[in-house]
Amino acid sequence: MRNSKVRARIAAGKLKLRVRDLRNLGARSEQMLAQIGVHSAQELRRRGAVRVFFELKRAGISSSLNMLWALAGALEPWPEGQHWREVSRGDARLSLLLALDDYERRVPGVR
């Protein structure tokens, strides 16, 4: 997706990305996200990686931090994404974990 024409079409709303079109995410991830009401890449982007991971965890669908890294990598940089392993080892790791901890503190019974 490094093609500037593709990025321009996405920005103009002329090209709709599916969840499975994003880096790190495939058909299985798309099915999991649909269970919590995320049916498009735009909806995933609107909610954000941490919130979506929290919702997956709360619903008992996924609790693996690899999913958090995959979601974060799928969204940044938009729309090219970053490999989930880079996210898991990168500078964003700590801020993602702290944001997740913040969500978990606000909703009792989810850890």
N, C-alpha and C positions, 0 to 999 in steps of 0.2 A: 504494500500500500504506500510505497514511497513516491508513487506517481502523483505529481501535482494536480493533474486533471481529475484523478479519483478523489483526492482530498477536497478539491473545489466542488465537485458534485455532491459529496457528503455534506459539506458545509452549506450548500444551497438547498439541501433537503431533496435532491433529485436521485439520490442513491441511498437506499435503506440497508443498513448492515444487520444481518442476523447475529444472534449471540455466537453461533458457531463460526462466524466469519472472523471473529476476534482472535488475536493471538492467545495461545494457551487454552482455549476453550473449544470443545467439540460438541458433538451431538448429545453425549451423556450430560455434559455440563448444562447444555441448553434445556434438557429435560428436567434436571434438578432445579434450575432457576425458574422454570415455568411453574413448578410446584409452589413457589412463593410469590407468584405474580409478575415475574420478570420475563417478558416475552419478546423483548427487543434489546438491541445494543444500546439504543437511546435510553431506555428505561434503566438499564444497568448503569449507564453513565450518570443518569439523574440521581439515582439512589446512592451510588458510590460503592466502592469495594468493601469497605468496613461494614457498612450497614447491611449490605446484601449477605456478606459472610455471617454476620450476627444473626440475620433472619434464617439463614440455612441451618445454623447451629441450633437456634431456638426451636426450629421445626423438626430437629433430629435428622436432618438430611445429610449434613456434612459437618465434621468438627476438625478435619485435618487442616493444619495451617497451610499446607500446600495449596489448598483451594483459595485461601486468602491471598497468597502470593500470586496465584494464577489470575485472580480477579483484578488485583492491583496492576499487574503487568499488562493485562488486556486493555486497561484504560489509560495507561500512561507510557509514553506520550501518545495522545490521541491522534489519529486512529491506528498508528503503526504498532503500538504496544511494545512491551519488553518481555523477554523470556522470564518465566517465573523463578528460575534459579538465580537470575541476576537480582531480582527483587528480594529473594530470601537472604541474599548475602550483602545487599546494598544498604545505603544510608536510609532508605525509606522503611526498613524493617522495624526499627524501634518506634517510629511514629505510628506505624500501622498497629503494632501491638499495644501501644498506649491508647490509641483511639478505640481499639476493641475492648480494652479493659474499662474504658469510660462507659461504653455501651453496656457492658455486663454489670457494672455497678448500678446503673439506672434501672435495670430490670432484674428484680430478685429471682433467684432460683435457676439462673442460667450461668453455668460455669463449665 
